[in-house]
Amino acid sequence: MRKPSPAQQGMMSLSDPARIQEVLTAAGFIDVTATSVEGAVDWGREAGEAVDFFFAMGPVRFNLEGVHEEVAEKARAQVKAALQPYATPEGVRLRGAVWLATATRP
């Protein structure tokens, strides 16, 4: 059986401000802060494009490697159905949040 990716959480690997502090401090930075920033995120012009974007992400591709095609297509269909309510004339828009990290290199 294949071992899980060390980056299995992918873009969520720095979702904890304490982890951001740990990584940047270990890299020699000081005065590390993490401020939450929220807003609307555009995922695509319509639900199909948003699904393509999501399933093209490295961690998603990695975790679906070797999965039977029927299972992957079922997952794609379920994600597309879940995204439909967020489709607007401006595109598929979801609420998003990121940590804005700042630090000083001494």
For each residue, the residues with C-beta under 8 A, 3 or more apart:
1:
2: 65 66
3:
4: 8
5: 8 59 62 63
6:
7: 10 13 58 59
8: 4 5 59 62 63
9: 12 13 15 59
10: 7 13 57 58 59 60
11: 57 59
12: 9 15
13: 7 9 10 19
14: 19 20 23 99 101
15: 9 12 19 99
16: 19 20
17: 20 21 34 99
18: 21 22
19: 13 14 15 16 22 23
20: 14 16 17 23 24 32 34 99 101
21: 17 18 24 25 32 34
22: 18 19 25 26
23: 14 19 20 26 27
24: 20 21 27 29 32 101 103
25: 21 22 28 29 30 32
26: 22 23
27: 23 24
28: 25 105 106
29: 24 25 32 103 104 105 106
30: 25 103 104 105 106
31: 102 103 104
32: 20 21 24 25 29 101 102 103
33: 101 102 103
34: 17 20 21 99 100 101
35: 99 100 102
36: 97 98 99 100
37: 97 98 99 100
38: 95 96 97
39: 95 96 97
40: 93 94 95 96
41: 93 94 95 96
42: 90 91 92 93
43: 49 50 53 54 83 86 91 92 93 94
44: 47 48 49 50 51 52 53 91 92
45: 49 91 92
46: 49 50 87 91 92
47: 44 50 51 80 83 84 87 92
48: 44 51 52 80
49: 43 44 45 46 52 53 92
50: 43 44 46 47 53 54 80 83 91 92
51: 44 47 48 54 55 76 79 80 83
52: 44 48 49 55 56
53: 43 44 49 50 56 57
54: 43 50 51 57 60 79
55: 51 52 60 61 64 76 79
56: 52 53 60 61
57: 10 11 53 54 60 61
58: 7 10 61 62
59: 5 7 8 9 10 11 62 63
60: 10 54 55 56 57 63 64
61: 55 56 57 58 64 65
62: 5 8 58 59 65
63: 5 8 59 60
64: 55 60 61 67 72 75
65: 2 61 62
66: 2
67: 64 71 72
68: 71 72
69: 72 73
70: 73 74
71: 67 68 74 75
72: 64 67 68 69 75 76
73: 69 70 76 77
74: 70 71 77 78
75: 64 71 72 78 79
76: 51 55 72 73 79 80
77: 73 74 80 81
78: 74 75 81 82
79: 51 54 55 75 76 82 83
80: 47 48 50 51 76 77 83 84
81: 77 78 84
82: 78 79 85
83: 43 47 50 51 79 80 86 87 92 94
84: 47 80 81 87
85: 82
86: 43 83 92 93 94
87: 46 47 83 84 91 92
88: 91 92 93
89:
90: 42 93
91: 42 43 44 45 46 50 87 88
92: 42 43 44 45 46 47 49 50 83 86 87 88
93: 40 41 42 43 86 88 90
94: 40 41 43 83 86
95: 38 39 40 41
96: 38 39 40 41
97: 36 37 38 39
98: 36 37
99: 14 15 17 20 34 35 36 37
100: 34 35 36 37
101: 14 20 24 32 33 34
102: 31 32 33 35
103: 24 29 30 31 32 33
104: 29 30 31
105: 28 29 30
106: 28 29 30
